[in-house]
């Protein structure tokens, strides 16, 4: 009986040695921690309705990782805040659907914090601790910035983890139709959108964004702008002006004699959402047209303004217009 008990004790000790051998002794090596990066927001939440209007092309869900996120920066820290792995911004290559971070083989068991930025040009937009970004920095503005932020635990049987990247910005599409032929330049200002994002998708620092665009196509204009989200529902203001480039004011959003200025409207910019605004210029009826009209007359028309809601164009004043 004693021999049998002793045999059981030896077996238990042997199992214990196997289970504790990953303390990095000379008996065996632990499987290294492996972090798989996946893209969560491959398309915008409301992409289907916008694509149905022909305003954007929906991406397939099975494209290579680089088709959604073309550059990556990552940093991994332990519970004490020490950096255990980091990679400067690099271009994603290959056709894999996911990217992989292989951690050092001598990494001890424990909890680790993973922060990943996608589509930045460099680390310049990031703060000192590399966990927040200035969305309107030159190396982040006009870029579809992604963020992943997760805590993972490295333990026996828990060596592989998947971390998903999420889109940080919204997408504003402005469509202008039926404009006079002489209009070939537009200004826009988006007021009160966030310009700063930190881990946990926490936003801060409201700002106004102004841009000017020259056009070669007449009558029909479409612009695309990536911005941080609004503070809340209809908490941002959109201001638009259309100009003749030859007589445009030097300062964006100012007015010249031939400028067309629709009324300002309230909009909502959402993270990973597309906001679509359409301006349709309605020229005033002229019952006695001039036989020799001025090619650049004083503007006398008005704009009907619509926002795409689900599959319908909803006029700012509430009218639903079906296409």
N, C-alpha and C positions, 0 to 999 in steps of 0.2 A: 504493500500500500504506500509506504514511504517512497519507494522508487517511482511509483506512478505519479505521486504528487510532485516529486522532484522533476520529473519529465515535463509535467505541465508548467512548472515554474520556468524551466529552460525555454520552452516554447513561447511563453509570454514575454520573456526577456528578448528573444529573437525578434518577435513582432515589434516590440518597442524600439529596438535598434533600427529596424527598417523605417518605422514611422518618423523617427527623430533624425534620420541620417541626412535630411535636407538642411541641417543646421550648418552646412558647408564644411563638414569634416571630410576625411579622406575616404569614407566608405562609398559615397555616391554623390552625384551632382543632382540638385533639384532641377526639374523642368523650368526654364526661365520664363518670366512673365512676358506675355505677348498681348499687345493691345491692337485690336483691329479697328480701323477708322471707317465708318460708313456715313453716307449722306442721307440725312432724314428728309430734308426739304428739297427734293429733286424738282418739284414744280410748285408754283404758288397755290395757296388754298383755293382760289377761285379761277385757276388757269383755264378750266374747261369753258366757262362762259365767255372769257376774253378771247380765247382761241377760236370759238365759234363765230365771233365777229371778224375774224381775220386780222386781228391786231397784234397777235403774238403767236409763235409756233410752239406748241407743247412738245417737251422733250420726252422721249421714251424713258421708262423706268430702269432699263437694263443697259444703259450706256456705260462706257468706262468711267471710272471715278473722275478722271481729269476733265470730262465733259461738263461736270458740275462744279468741281473745285480744281483749279489748275495750279495753285501754289499752296504750300502748307508751312506752318511754323508750329512747333510744339515744345512744351516744357513740362516735365514731370517732377514733382516735389514730394518729399516724405513728410511725415506728420510734424516734424520740427521746422519745416519750411526750407530744408536744404534741397538744392537741385540735384537730382540723380540722373536726369537725362534731358537733353535739349538739342534742338536742331534748328539752325537758322533757316529763314525762308528759302524754300527750294521749289523748283518746278516738278510737278507730278508727271511722270512718264509711264509708258506702257498702257495696256488695255485691261488691266484688272479692274474689277468692280469695287474693290476695297483696297485700302492702304494698310500697311502693318507697321507697328512700332515694336521692334525687338529690344527688350530691355537688357541691361548688363546681366551676365550669368551669375555674378556674385551678389546680386541684389538680395538683401535679407527680407524675410517675410514681414508684412506689415501693411498699413494703409497708405495709399499714395493719391495725390491730387494731379489730375491730368487736365491741361489746358491746351487747346488746339485752335489756331486761327487759319482760316482758308481764304484764298483769293486776295491777300494783301500783296503789295509789291515789295514790301520790306517790313522790318519790325519797327520802323520809325513811328507809325501811328500809335504804338503801344505805350502804356505808361511804364513807370519805373519797375513795377512788379510784374509787368507783362501779362496782366490779367484784365486789362481794359484797353479800349481803342477809341481814338478820335476818328469818327466816321467821315469827317470832312477834311482830314489831312490829305495832302497831295497823293500819298501812297495808298489811300483808302477811298477817296472820293470817286464817284462814278464806277466803283468796283462792287461786285456782289459779295460782300463780306460774310463769311460763315464763322461760327463759333461752336466749339464743343467744350464742355466743362463737366468733369465727373470725378468722383472719388471711387477708387477701386481697391480691393483688398487682395493682396498676394498671399496665398496660403496653399498648403498641400491640397491638391484637387481643385484649386481655384487659381489656375495660372493664366487662363485665357479670358480676355474681357473685350467687349465691343462698346465703342464710344461713338455716338452719332453727332454729326455736325448739323447745326441749324442756321438758317438764314437770319441775318440781323436787320435787314432793311426791307422797305416796301418799294413798290414800283409804280410810278405815276406816268400814265400815258395821256397826252393831250392831243386831241384831234380837232382840226379847224377846217371847215368846209365852206365852199361858196364865197371865198374871199375875192376881193377885186384883184385884177391881174398885177397891179403895181405893188402889191404886198409881197415882200420877199425877205422879211426879217421879223423875228418875234423875240420878245422879252418875257420872262416869267419870274415871279418871286413866290416862293413857298414859305409862308411864315409859321413859326412855332412848330418845328419838328426837332426831335432829339438828335444831337450830334455826338453823343458819347454813349458807349455801351460797355458794361463790365460783365464778368462771369455771372451766370445765373440769368442772363439776358435782362440785366438791370440797366435802365436808361437814365440819362441825365443831360443837362445843359441844352435847353431849347435854343434854337437859332433860326435865322432866316436865310434862305438860299436863293440867290439871283443868278440867272444865266441868260445869255443872248445867243440866238441861233440864226445864221444866214441860210436862205433857201434858194434852190434853183428851180424846184417844181412849183408851178403856179396853182393857185386856187385851193389846193388841198395840202395841209401840213400835219405831220405827226411827229411828236417829240416823246422821248423816253427819258425818265429821270429816276435814279435810285436815291432814296432818302431814308433817314431814320423815321420811326413811327411818330404819330401825334401823341399828345398827352392823354387824349380821350376822344370820344365821339364828336366829330365836327369841331375839334379844337385847333385846327390849322386853317389858314387863310390862303387862297390861291389868287394871285393877281397876274393878269396876262395883258400884254399889249402887242399889237401888230403894226408894223411900220413899212414904209417905203425906204429901202436901205439908202438911197441917194439923199434923203432928207431926214434920216432918223436922228433923234436926239443923241448927243454924246453920252449922256447918262442913261443906263438901262431904266426902264419903267417911267421915264419922262415922256412928255407928249409933244409931238410935232403937229403941224396943221393937217397932214394927211394920215395921222395915226388913228387906229381903231382900238378903243379901249373898252372891252366888256366890263360889266360890273364885277367886283370882287365877290368871291363865293367862299363858303365854309366847306372844308373837305376833311376826310378822315384818312390818314395814312396808317396802315397797319403792317406789322411785321409779317413778312411772307405773304402779303396780299397785294393785289393790283388795284389801283384806283384809276378809273378811266373817266375823263371829262371831255365832252364834245361841244365845240362852239360852232354854231351854224349862223353865218352872217345873212341877215335879211335886209336887202336894199329897199329903201323907201320907194314906193310906186311914184312914177313921174307921168302924169296924164298928158303932158305936153313936152315930150323929150326935145332936148336941144339938138338941132341937126349937126352941130359941130361941138360935141361934148368935150369937156376938159378930161384928158386921160388920167389925171390925178386930182379928182375933185375933192372938195371938203366932204368928209364922211357924213352921211346923213342917215345911214341905216341903223340897225340894232342887231344884237345877238340873241338867239335862243340858246340856252345852255342846258346840257343834259349830263347826267351821271349814269354810268352803267350799273344797274342793280340786278344781280342775278343775270337773267337773260334779256332784260328790258332796258331801254333808254328812258330814264325818269327825268323829266324836266325839273329844274330847280324849284319851280312853283308847283310841282306835284303831278303834272300830266304824264301819263305813260304813253310812249310812242313806240309802236312795233315797227321793226324794219321789214 
